[in-house]
Amino acid sequence: MMTRFLFLILALAALPALSACGASDADAPPPLSEAALAAIVPQPGVPREQLARAVDDLFGDEATGETRALVVYSGGRIVAERYGAGFGADTRFIGWSMSKSIAAVMTGMLVADGRLRLDESVPIPIWQRSGDPRGEITLRQLLQMRSGLRHTEGGSPPYTADNVRMLFLDGRDNMAAYAEAQPLEAEPGAKWEYSSASTVILADLAARMLTDSHDPGLRRQAVATYLRARLFEPVGLRSMVPEFDAAGTLSASGMIHATARDWGRFGEFLRHGGAVKGAQIVPRGWIAFMTRPSPRNPGYGAQIWLNRPQPEGEQVLLPGRAPQSLFGCVGHLGQYVLVSPTQGLTVVRLGKSDNTQRKVALDHLARIIGLFPARKSAG
């Protein structure tokens, strides 16, 4: 009798512990799939399961739209890589406006070569006519999106926007002619306005500096050869493919394609100040210029976004949620190359997200970036 009584007491005493154990199991997150874990290297430098879960949540959250690729470089090596259905390591993804940062690097090379000067009037022939105020526009102002040229990046309906007209409608065969024909709506340097037309003008300048010919084929060949020899091959961007319009002008505002890994390599190149394995491909000072706040928008540099608040409160990067030194190439529909020098980190996210979905995707990217500590040596 006494034995049964003691057994009953012990069983009752164990109930709270068993109950707590059951509650803990119920609250625990579901186990990760083998595919989710396989996307993370065995020793990523941060808790592997946490990183795998953060990446898995990015791909699984329908509120982000569609994530097609994610590549995370930490300390110069890939520690996470995952693709959506139908996409893979060999898929070339369109960069959309991430391409603008390629144009900025190309422009920096032309400046380093002595072919262009940052604070001189840009040599656009129709602007050099006597009395034309556009002759005051400098290369620096074009790079920093403060040329003063009339431009509407987006509109409703979409076909009314200059960007759409230039890329796909009446300006598509000679985008530079469309962009360069626009009048001033503000004094050069006085106003910041995001403008794909400014990048198209940079691309036209590159062709003008590299060949005297107006032949579209020769213009295309001159720029393609320059990019391949001076940037793509030295940096290892072997998948990168640029598009050109019918006039032979590089579609630098949005039509450069590359694999996710190569977009990441480009981010790593920027993180290292324009160098690859110690070889300086573009002057370090040029990358510093690209990533320095511009006078009219501290959240924008030269054809690249900075991790600071935007003047009108738009969320572009992650101010307050990632290091201020972070900068990024950002493209239409949620393309990102996010570079955090203090963390030795480059994160590439490619996909298809509308404006609302992009904010959710950024939340997930903030969570991924937040797992990585600052590095003593951001190599």
SULDA-V823138 format. One line per field, one symbol per residue. ss: DSSP state (a for helix, b for strand, c for the rest). psi: psi as a letter, one per 20 degrees, with the letter a starting at -180 (. if undefined). burial: b if it has 16 or more other ideal C-beta (glycine too) atoms within 10 Angstrom, else e. A space follows every 10 residues. Layout:
ss=???
psi=???
burial=???
This chain:
ss=caaaaaaaaa aaaaaaaaaa aaaaaaaccc cccaaaaacb cccccccaaa aaaaaaaaaa caaacbbbbb bbbbccbbbb bbbccccccc ccbbcaaaaa aaaaaaaaaa aacccccccc bcccaaaccc ccaaaacbaa aaacccccbc cccccccaaa caaaaaaacc ccccaaaaaa cccbcccccc cccccaaaaa aaaaaaaaaa cccccaaaaa aaaaaaaaaa aaaaaccccc bbcbcccccb cccccbbbca aaaaaaaaaa acccbbccbb cccaaaaaaa cccbccbccb ccccbbcccc ccccccccbc cbccccbbbb bcccbbbbbb aaacbbbbbb bbccaaaaaa aaaaaaaaaa ccccccccc
psi=ghghghhggh ghhiggghgg gghghhiqqq qqrhhghhip qhniiroghg gghgghhghi ohiicophqp poppkiqpip pqqrpiqahi ppppicihhh hghggghhgh ghijhqphkq ppmogiijqp ioiiiiprgg hghjllhiqp pogqroqhii qhgggghici ihhmhhgggi iqrqiqppih ppppohhghh hghgggghhi qiqipghhgg gggggggghh ggghikmiip oqqqaijjpp miiilpqrrh hhhhhgghgg hjkjqolipo hqphhghhgh jpprhioijq dnkqqqmqqq hjjpogclpi irqhiqrqpp qqkkppoppn hhilpppppq bopagghhhg ghghhhgghi hprqqhol.
burial=eeeeeeeeee eeeeeeeeee eeeeeeeeee ebeeebbebb beebbbebee bbbbbbbbbe eeebbbbbbb bbbbeeebbb bbbbeebeee bebbbbbbbb bbbbbbbbbb bbeeebeeee bbebeebeee eeebbbbbbb bbbbbbbbbe beeeeeeeee bbbbbbbeee bbebbbbbbb ebeeeeebbe ebbbbbbbbb bbbbbbbbbb beeeebeebb bbbbebbeeb bbebbbbebb ebebbebbbb bbbbbbbbbb bbbbbbbbbb bbbbbeeeee bbbeebbebb beebebbebb bbbbbbbbeb eeeeebbbee ebeeebbbbb bbbbbbbbbb bebbbbbbbb bebeeebbeb bbbbbbbbbe bbeebeebe
